[in-house]
């Protein structure tokens, strides 16, 4: 699987609401369309971490870019924009700008 980690800032008091939006999104066709196989959301203080795993050899950035015009993606993006702030607003233009870069990986 290919893994991405999106980093942002959030109010920890809103984690249940954010999780609810993703639960609704994940019941739709979108995970299949994007090739998403697994998603986990984490928070640490005011930091937001969105771990997403895709099919092998899947270009997640391309999948996200291709999905950005889909009405369900637009809907969840509109809901989350009020709750999740970019980690670095100066460099953020779209969701793919918030993906952390992997620099070490190990697996048996």
N, C-alpha and C positions, 0 to 999 in steps of 0.2 A: 504494500500500500504506500501511497504517497501522502505525506502529512504536511499540513500547513498550520501555522499558529498566527492568528490575528490578535493584535494587541491594541487596547484602547483604554479609556478611563470611564468609570461608571460610579454611580451612587450605589454602594452595597445594599441599601434598603430596597432597591428595585430589582434584585436578582430573581425573585419569584416571577415578577411580571415579564422580565426578559426571557426567562426559561419558558414561560407560557407561550410567548410569541413563537419561540423556536419549536415548541411541541406541536403547535398548530401547523407551522411551516413544514415540519418533518413528516406530518401525516399526509401531505400533499404529494404531487408528482415531482416536486422540485429536487429532492435528494437523488432520485433516479435520473432525472435530466442532467444534473450536474455531475453524476458519478460519485456522489457522497456515500460512503459506506459507514461512517461513524462520526459522531460529533460530541464534544464535551465542552462545557462552559465552566470557567474557573474565575474566581476573583480573589485578589489579595489586596487588602485595604481598598484603595480606589482604582485598582488596576483590573482590567477585564482581559481575559484570555479565552480565545475561541479556537479550540483544537478541532481540526476537520481532517478526516482521512478519506482518500479517494482511491479509485481503482489503480492497479499497478500501471506505471508509466503514464499516468494521467496528468495532463497539464492543468493544474487547478486554477492557475491564473486565467487561462483561456476559458475554462469552464465558468468561472465567475463572470468574466467579461461577457461571455455569450448569454448568460442568464440575466444580466443586469436590466434588460428591457422586458423581461417576462413580468406580467402583472403581479404574480405572487412574490417575486423578488422585490419589485417596486414597493409592494404593500409592506413587507417586513422591514425593508430599508426605511420607509417613512415612519414606521412605528419605533424603530430603534434609534433613529437620528436624534430624538429628544432625550434618550437615555444613555447612549454611548457616545462619548466624545473621542475624537482622534487623539492618540498619544501625543503626536506632534502636529498641531493644526497647521503649521507653516508648510509642511510637506505633503499633507493629505489632500488628495483630490478625488479618490475613489477607493472602494474597499481593498483593492489589491495593493494600495500604498501602505496598508497597515500590516502586511504579512511579514512576520519575523523571518530572518534568513538563518537557515540551519547551518551550523558550522562544525558539528560532530554528530556522528550516528554510529551506533553499534547494535548488532543483533547476532544471536548465536547461529 
